[in-house]
Amino acid sequence: MEEHKYEVTYIIRPDLNDADKKKLVDRFDKILTDNGAKLIDSKDWQKRRFAYEIGNYNEGIYHVINMTTDQKAALDEFDRLAKYDDNILRHMIVRR
């Protein structure tokens, strides 16, 4: 199967302390790599104010992951776990 490039963007709660944010980012990076994805980079973008309130928050920390994979399982597992994590307000996976 052919590898494709993906961009995963997710918004982290703004009131999360740095240590917990690092654990969260490391956990989700590991979920992707354990399921066959190769990370190109994983970095915080910036804290941004929302156009509308999401989960009682007016702003959030955007985190962006660029990766390649030929394993749909990596994307599916990230999507499944991100939906249940209260520290992630929203996420989006885009094929580039």
ABEGO torsion letter per residue (X at the ends): XBBBBBBBBBBBBAABBAAAAAAAAAAAAAAAAAAGBBBABBBBABBBBBABBBGGBABBBBBBBBBBBABAAAAAAAAAAAAABAABABBBBBBX
